Amino acid sequence: MKEIDNRLVLTVPSERQLNYQELEFYSFVHFTVNTFTDKEWGDGTENPAIFNPEKLDAKQWVDSIKAAGMKGLILTCKHHDGFCLWPSKYTEHTVAASPYKDGRGDIVKEVSQACQDTGIAFGVYLSPWDRNNKTYGQGKEYDDFFVHQLEELLTNYGEVFTVWFDGACGEGPNGKKQIYNWDRYYEVIRSLQPGACISVCGPDVRWCGNEAGDTRTSEWSVVPKRARDTEKIAENSQQKDDDFFRQRKISAHDSDLGSRSILEQEKDLIWYPAEVNTSIRPGWFYHENEDDKVKPLSKLIHIYNNSVGGNATFLLNIPPTKDGLFYENDVKRLYEIGSYLKKAYGKNLMDKAELKADSDMSGFEIEHVRADQYDTYFRTKDGETNCTIQLKWGEKVLVNHIVLKENIRLSQRIEKFMVQALIDGNLKTIYEGTIVGHKKIIPIDNISTSEIIIYILDARVAPTLSFLGVY
């Protein structure tokens, strides 16, 4: 077991992965000719003349997602239909051929600028499958075209925090499937945007495994290296009009990616954190008949707690209307999310708590957990893989959430923990958990207490905590 522990300690996030995870909650914006044809997938034959979002307001998009507490926006610059939201030099199937702004529009520019002006990180989605391009299925010729478009997006629109790929793949006009040259794509991205994560079909961020917002009980960031290639398989990527796939819960065979028993069998390990992605509506693109089907606040907060609060990130899609605006019901829900998060996490009760731990190391005392940062943190002495942390208040406080964060710069270590609270004069167990990782949110139903005890019961090596919050 010592060998496994040593490898785990050495498997840590890159700086770009760390920055990505600290965004926590960010948006997808699906927008293309599909918005005007009322489809989820286009076939590439759509006439650009149908694309004319006359009221498009990128600031409305960005203001709405910022109000929700999101910190980033990923735009579908080109979906499978091949229609480009920027005037690409390498195809005529672009916004330049549409009536939008008399063919002089550049939606990628508008959105990237609105993000920059508002302090929101900007990311790009570029479908590797282009159903409009005649060279698709012809190997290097298509790859050259795809790389040219990548270069346009990564050099003309400022800093990009992510390039989001899926593995959708079909047959080209020649009846052959395109074999994507992923390594070449990655090299271009690393060269032009070294700070950008390559997500899902990429080495930096993995897909959680479904589009319903479901998450694993234990979401490990240290996983087998071979997990990196899973989503490159087209049949594992998003499927057209497949309601079962969108709502598929995680099955037992893939529910454990990173426990000791799983990793013991693996030769190579990587840091590969999970992203949870779902849409605020049933579909990814806007459909008028879904205006009354916006997910309820309770559902979205449940997903938030399980993703952001379960060592993953949360990518929530909001699709603009034909006018180029977020629909009023969607906007209302975004503001409700933001209001909820501000209220839920606005006051940290740790400010007035007395704090003790039965094990700590000189320079890494428990008091460090009051500040939400990695530069200072708590850890136990070498060889000690459990500890008890006690919080006391002079009078009873009302608690709804507890937040734990490890110092993931030193990898993910905690494997089992328990939380007890003094209720009506007796210590009662209010939560039992496994992983912590970047962030663990423990929802609690309005308990009144003057004492909380956190037991770290097991860890791979000396456990760390970079932050502890009680709300």
GUDREN-216931 format. One record per residue (C-alpha): residue in one letter; residue number from 1; x, y, z. Coordinates in steps of 0.25 Angstrom, whole numbers. Example, Ala and Ser with C-alpha at 12.3 -4.5 7.8 and 13.67 -1.06 7.14 Angstrom:
> lodren pati x y z
> A 1 49 -18 31 .
> S 2 55 -4 29 .
***
This chain:
> lodren pati x y z
> M 1 0 0 0 .
> K 2 12 9 2 .
> E 3 15 10 -13 .
> I 4 0 14 -15 .
> D 5 1 25 -5 .
> N 6 14 31 -10 .
> R 7 8 32 -24 .
> L 8 -4 38 -19 .
> V 9 4 49 -12 .
> L 10 11 52 -25 .
> T 11 -1 53 -33 .
> V 12 -6 67 -32 .
> P 13 -13 78 -41 .
> S 14 -6 86 -51 .
> E 15 -7 101 -49 .
> R 16 -17 102 -60 .
> Q 17 -26 91 -54 .
> L 18 -25 98 -40 .
> N 19 -30 111 -47 .
> Y 20 -41 104 -54 .
> Q 21 -46 97 -41 .
> E 22 -46 110 -34 .
> L 23 -56 115 -44 .
> E 24 -66 105 -38 .
> F 25 -78 109 -45 .
> Y 26 -79 114 -60 .
> S 27 -88 114 -72 .
> F 28 -90 108 -85 .
> V 29 -97 116 -96 .
> H 30 -102 108 -108 .
> F 31 -106 116 -119 .
> T 32 -105 114 -135 .
> V 33 -115 112 -146 .
> N 34 -122 101 -138 .
> T 35 -128 112 -130 .
> F 36 -135 116 -142 .
> T 37 -139 102 -148 .
> D 38 -144 97 -134 .
> K 39 -134 86 -134 .
> E 40 -124 80 -125 .
> W 41 -114 76 -136 .
> G 42 -113 82 -150 .
> D 43 -108 75 -162 .
> G 44 -100 85 -168 .
> T 45 -109 89 -180 .
> E 46 -116 101 -172 .
> N 47 -116 114 -180 .
> P 48 -109 125 -172 .
> A 49 -120 134 -176 .
> I 50 -128 129 -165 .
> F 51 -119 133 -154 .
> N 52 -122 147 -150 .
> P 53 -123 150 -135 .
> E 54 -127 164 -136 .
> K 55 -127 168 -121 .
> L 56 -114 160 -117 .
> D 57 -108 166 -105 .
> A 58 -96 159 -100 .
> K 59 -96 168 -87 .
> Q 60 -109 162 -83 .
> W 61 -104 148 -84 .
> V 62 -91 152 -76 .
> D 63 -99 160 -66 .
> S 64 -109 149 -64 .
> I 65 -99 138 -61 .
> K 66 -91 147 -52 .
> A 67 -103 150 -44 .
> A 68 -104 135 -42 .
> G 69 -90 134 -36 .
> M 70 -84 128 -49 .
> K 71 -70 132 -52 .
> G 72 -68 127 -67 .
> L 73 -75 126 -80 .
> I 74 -73 115 -91 .
> L 75 -79 119 -104 .
> T 76 -82 108 -115 .
> C 77 -74 116 -126 .
> K 78 -77 104 -135 .
> H 79 -87 92 -133 .
> H 80 -88 80 -141 .
> D 81 -95 87 -152 .
> G 82 -82 95 -156 .
> F 83 -88 109 -155 .
> C 84 -78 118 -149 .
> L 85 -82 130 -140 .
> W 86 -69 137 -144 .
> P 87 -65 141 -159 .
> S 88 -56 129 -161 .
> K 89 -46 131 -173 .
> Y 90 -47 116 -175 .
> T 91 -62 114 -179 .
> E 92 -73 122 -184 .
> H 93 -83 115 -174 .
> T 94 -82 127 -164 .
> V 95 -89 138 -158 .
> A 96 -83 147 -169 .
> A 97 -92 140 -179 .
> S 98 -104 143 -170 .
> P 99 -113 156 -169 .
> Y 100 -108 158 -155 .
> K 101 -102 172 -155 .
> D 102 -102 172 -170 .
> G 103 -91 161 -170 .
> R 104 -82 169 -162 .
> G 105 -85 162 -148 .
> D 106 -75 154 -140 .
> I 107 -83 148 -128 .
> V 108 -70 142 -122 .
> K 109 -64 155 -121 .
> E 110 -76 161 -115 .
> V 111 -77 151 -104 .
> S 112 -62 150 -101 .
> Q 113 -62 165 -100 .
> A 114 -74 165 -91 .
> C 115 -67 155 -82 .
> Q 116 -54 163 -82 .
> D 117 -62 175 -78 .
> T 118 -69 168 -67 .
> G 119 -58 160 -61 .
> I 120 -64 147 -66 .
> A 121 -54 136 -71 .
> F 122 -57 133 -86 .
> G 123 -56 119 -92 .
> V 124 -59 113 -106 .
> Y 125 -66 100 -111 .
> L 126 -62 96 -125 .
> S 127 -69 83 -130 .
> P 128 -59 74 -136 .
> W 129 -70 68 -145 .
> D 130 -74 78 -156 .
> R 131 -85 73 -164 .
> N 132 -84 85 -174 .
> N 133 -69 83 -178 .
> K 134 -67 75 -190 .
> T 135 -53 70 -185 .
> Y 136 -59 63 -173 .
> G 137 -54 49 -173 .
> Q 138 -42 52 -182 .
> G 139 -32 51 -171 .
> K 140 -21 62 -171 .
> E 141 -28 71 -180 .
> Y 142 -39 73 -170 .
> D 143 -30 73 -159 .
> D 144 -23 85 -165 .
> F 145 -36 92 -167 .
> F 146 -40 89 -152 .
> V 147 -26 94 -147 .
> H 148 -28 107 -155 .
> Q 149 -41 109 -148 .
> L 150 -35 106 -134 .
> E 151 -24 116 -137 .
> E 152 -34 127 -141 .
> L 153 -41 125 -128 .
> L 154 -29 124 -119 .
> T 155 -22 137 -125 .
> N 156 -33 147 -128 .
> Y 157 -41 147 -115 .
> G 158 -32 149 -103 .
> E 159 -30 139 -92 .
> V 160 -37 126 -92 .
> F 161 -39 118 -80 .
> T 162 -44 106 -87 .
> V 163 -45 99 -100 .
> W 164 -57 89 -99 .
> F 165 -58 77 -108 .
> D 166 -67 66 -109 .
> G 167 -65 53 -117 .
> A 168 -77 54 -127 .
> C 169 -73 47 -140 .
> G 170 -80 44 -152 .
> E 171 -77 40 -167 .
> G 172 -73 51 -177 .
> P 173 -77 52 -192 .
> N 174 -67 41 -195 .
> G 175 -75 31 -186 .
> K 176 -63 31 -176 .
> K 177 -62 35 -162 .
> Q 178 -51 46 -158 .
> I 179 -40 40 -149 .
> Y 180 -38 52 -140 .
> N 181 -23 56 -138 .
> W 182 -25 59 -123 .
> D 183 -10 61 -120 .
> R 184 -9 71 -131 .
> Y 185 -21 79 -126 .
> Y 186 -15 79 -112 .
> E 187 -1 84 -117 .
> V 188 -8 96 -123 .
> I 189 -16 99 -111 .
> R 190 -4 98 -102 .
> S 191 5 107 -111 .
> L 192 -6 118 -113 .
> Q 193 -13 117 -99 .
> P 194 -4 110 -89 .
> G 195 -13 114 -78 .
> A 196 -26 108 -84 .
> C 197 -31 94 -79 .
> I 198 -35 84 -90 .
> S 199 -48 79 -85 .
> V 200 -56 65 -87 .
> C 201 -48 60 -99 .
> G 202 -36 65 -94 .
> P 203 -25 63 -83 .
> D 204 -29 73 -72 .
> V 205 -44 72 -69 .
> R 206 -53 60 -70 .
> W 207 -68 58 -72 .
> C 208 -76 53 -60 .
> G 209 -83 42 -69 .
> N 210 -97 48 -71 .
> E 211 -104 60 -75 .
> A 212 -115 60 -64 .
> G 213 -106 66 -53 .
> D 214 -104 53 -46 .
> T 215 -91 51 -38 .
> R 216 -83 40 -31 .
> T 217 -84 38 -16 .
> S 218 -68 39 -16 .
> E 219 -63 47 -28 .
> W 220 -48 45 -28 .
> S 221 -38 54 -36 .
> V 222 -27 44 -35 .
> V 223 -31 33 -46 .
> P 224 -25 23 -55 .
> K 225 -18 30 -67 .
> R 226 -26 22 -77 .
> A 227 -39 29 -73 .
> R 228 -33 41 -81 .
> D 229 -37 34 -94 .
> T 230 -51 30 -90 .
> E 231 -59 41 -96 .
> K 232 -51 41 -109 .
> I 233 -60 29 -113 .
> A 234 -72 35 -121 .
> E 235 -82 26 -115 .
> N 236 -79 31 -101 .
> S 237 -81 46 -105 .
> Q 238 -94 53 -106 .
> Q 239 -105 46 -114 .
> K 240 -115 52 -123 .
> D 241 -129 53 -117 .
> D 242 -126 42 -107 .
> D 243 -135 45 -95 .
> F 244 -130 33 -88 .
> F 245 -115 37 -90 .
> R 246 -118 51 -84 .
> Q 247 -125 46 -72 .
> R 248 -116 33 -70 .
> K 249 -111 31 -56 .
> I 250 -97 27 -53 .
> S 251 -97 12 -53 .
> A 252 -90 3 -43 .
> H 253 -79 -1 -52 .
> D 254 -73 13 -53 .
> S 255 -77 18 -40 .
> D 256 -63 17 -34 .
> L 257 -51 23 -41 .
> G 258 -41 26 -31 .
> S 259 -42 17 -18 .
> R 260 -30 10 -13 .
> S 261 -35 -3 -18 .
> I 262 -37 2 -32 .
> L 263 -24 9 -32 .
> E 264 -16 -3 -27 .
> Q 265 -18 -9 -41 .
> E 266 -14 3 -49 .
> K 267 0 6 -54 .
> D 268 -1 20 -57 .
> L 269 -9 31 -50 .
> I 270 -13 45 -53 .
> W 271 -20 57 -47 .
> Y 272 -33 58 -55 .
> P 273 -44 65 -48 .
> A 274 -59 64 -52 .
> E 275 -69 74 -58 .
> V 276 -84 73 -57 .
> N 277 -91 78 -69 .
> T 278 -106 80 -71 .
> S 279 -116 90 -77 .
> I 280 -125 99 -70 .
> R 281 -136 93 -79 .
> P 282 -138 80 -85 .
> G 283 -131 83 -98 .
> W 284 -117 89 -100 .
> F 285 -123 99 -110 .
> Y 286 -134 109 -109 .
> H 287 -148 103 -112 .
> E 288 -161 112 -109 .
> N 289 -168 100 -104 .
> E 290 -159 98 -93 .
> D 291 -161 112 -87 .
> D 292 -169 107 -76 .
> K 293 -159 95 -73 .
> V 294 -147 103 -67 .
> K 295 -142 94 -56 .
> P 296 -147 98 -42 .
> L 297 -137 105 -32 .
> S 298 -137 93 -23 .
> K 299 -132 84 -34 .
> L 300 -121 94 -38 .
> I 301 -117 96 -24 .
> H 302 -117 81 -22 .
> I 303 -108 79 -34 .
> Y 304 -99 91 -29 .
> N 305 -97 84 -15 .
> N 306 -94 71 -21 .
> S 307 -84 76 -32 .
> V 308 -77 89 -26 .
> G 309 -79 82 -13 .
> G 310 -75 69 -17 .
> N 311 -61 71 -23 .
> A 312 -65 75 -37 .
> T 313 -69 87 -45 .
> F 314 -83 91 -50 .
> L 315 -85 95 -64 .
> L 316 -99 100 -66 .
> N 317 -105 103 -80 .
> I 318 -114 115 -83 .
> P 319 -118 115 -98 .
> P 320 -122 129 -104 .
> T 321 -135 131 -112 .
> K 322 -136 135 -127 .
> D 323 -135 149 -122 .
> G 324 -121 147 -116 .
> L 325 -126 149 -102 .
> F 326 -127 139 -90 .
> Y 327 -142 137 -88 .
> E 328 -148 143 -76 .
> N 329 -151 130 -68 .
> D 330 -137 126 -70 .
> V 331 -132 140 -65 .
> K 332 -141 140 -53 .
> R 333 -136 126 -49 .
> L 334 -121 131 -50 .
> Y 335 -124 142 -41 .
> E 336 -131 133 -31 .
> I 337 -118 124 -31 .
> G 338 -109 136 -28 .
> S 339 -119 141 -17 .
> Y 340 -119 127 -11 .
> L 341 -104 126 -11 .
> K 342 -102 139 -5 .
> K 343 -111 136 6 .
> A 344 -106 122 9 .
> Y 345 -92 126 9 .
> G 346 -92 140 13 .
> K 347 -88 139 28 .
> N 348 -77 129 33 .
> L 349 -80 125 47 .
> M 350 -66 121 49 .
> D 351 -63 136 52 .
> K 352 -68 134 66 .
> A 353 -64 119 68 .
> E 354 -54 114 77 .
> L 355 -45 104 69 .
> K 356 -37 92 74 .
> A 357 -30 80 68 .
> D 358 -24 68 75 .
> S 359 -13 67 64 .
> D 360 -6 77 56 .
> M 361 8 80 51 .
> S 362 16 93 55 .
> G 363 14 103 45 .
> F 364 1 96 40 .
> E 365 -8 99 52 .
> I 366 -23 97 51 .
> E 367 -25 113 52 .
> H 368 -21 113 38 .
> V 369 -34 108 33 .
> R 370 -41 121 36 .
> A 371 -35 127 23 .
> D 372 -39 121 9 .
> Q 373 -26 120 3 .
> Y 374 -15 110 0 .
> D 375 -3 117 5 .
> T 376 -7 114 19 .
> Y 377 -14 101 23 .
> F 378 -15 91 34 .
> R 379 -9 77 34 .
> T 380 -6 66 44 .
> K 381 7 61 47 .
> D 382 14 51 38 .
> G 383 9 37 40 .
> E 384 -5 41 46 .
> T 385 -16 39 37 .
> N 386 -28 43 46 .
> C 387 -31 54 55 .
> T 388 -42 61 63 .
> I 389 -46 76 60 .
> Q 390 -55 83 71 .
> L 391 -63 95 69 .
> K 392 -70 102 80 .
> W 393 -79 115 81 .
> G 394 -82 122 94 .
> E 395 -97 121 90 .
> K 396 -105 113 81 .
> V 397 -104 116 66 .
> L 398 -113 112 54 .
> V 399 -105 103 44 .
> N 400 -110 100 30 .
> H 401 -97 97 23 .
> I 402 -83 92 26 .
> V 403 -72 94 16 .
> L 404 -58 86 16 .
> K 405 -47 88 6 .
> E 406 -34 81 5 .
> N 407 -21 87 0 .
> I 408 -21 80 -13 .
> R 409 -8 85 -17 .
> L 410 -3 73 -8 .
> S 411 -13 64 -15 .
> Q 412 -26 58 -10 .
> R 413 -24 51 3 .
> I 414 -37 49 12 .
> E 415 -44 36 10 .
> K 416 -54 36 21 .
> F 417 -60 46 31 .
> M 418 -71 48 41 .
> V 419 -78 61 46 .
> Q 420 -85 61 60 .
> A 421 -93 73 66 .
> L 422 -98 75 81 .
> I 423 -113 75 80 .
> D 424 -122 75 92 .
> G 425 -110 72 101 .
> N 426 -105 60 93 .
> L 427 -95 58 82 .
> K 428 -102 53 69 .
> T 429 -96 49 56 .
> I 430 -101 58 45 .
> Y 431 -93 54 34 .
> E 432 -84 42 29 .
> G 433 -75 44 17 .
> T 434 -63 39 9 .
> I 435 -56 50 0 .
> V 436 -54 64 2 .
> G 437 -44 69 -9 .
> H 438 -46 83 -14 .
> K 439 -59 86 -7 .
> K 440 -69 78 1 .
> I 441 -82 84 4 .
> I 442 -90 77 15 .
> P 443 -105 82 15 .
> I 444 -111 82 29 .
> D 445 -126 84 32 .
> N 446 -126 96 41 .
> I 447 -119 90 54 .
> S 448 -117 98 66 .
> T 449 -104 95 73 .
> S 450 -93 101 81 .
> E 451 -83 90 77 .
> I 452 -79 82 65 .
> I 453 -68 72 64 .
> I 454 -62 67 51 .
> Y 455 -55 54 51 .
> I 456 -45 51 40 .
> L 457 -45 36 41 .
> D 458 -36 32 30 .
> A 459 -27 38 19 .
> R 460 -16 33 10 .
> V 461 -5 41 16 .
> A 462 -6 52 27 .
> P 463 -19 59 24 .
> T 464 -20 74 20 .
> L 465 -30 85 21 .
> S 466 -29 98 15 .
> F 467 -42 104 19 .
> L 468 -54 101 28 .
> G 469 -67 109 28 .
> V 470 -80 108 36 .
> Y 471 -92 115 31 .
***
